[in-house]
Amino acid sequence: MAKPIETGLVLEGEDATAFRHYLEHPTFTREGLNLMREAKHDAERAGLD
């Protein structure tokens, strides 16, 4: 039987604090928003919407 995969990723200290803050207050760059718009457009064209 296969063993379960363990991710092993544990954030501690400042890293954990920064990650939690980002999850609660995400930021979006103009480049990131444009990328999402393109992906949505491509998905709609491919009939994946």
HUMOKA-V183154 format. One record per pair of residues at least 24 apart in sequence whose ideal C-beta (glycine too) atoms are under 7 Angstrom apart, sorted by the first residue. I is the first residue (numbers start at 0). J is the second residue. If there is no record, write none. Layout:
# HUMOKA-V183154
i j
I J
I J
This chain:
# HUMOKA-V183154
none
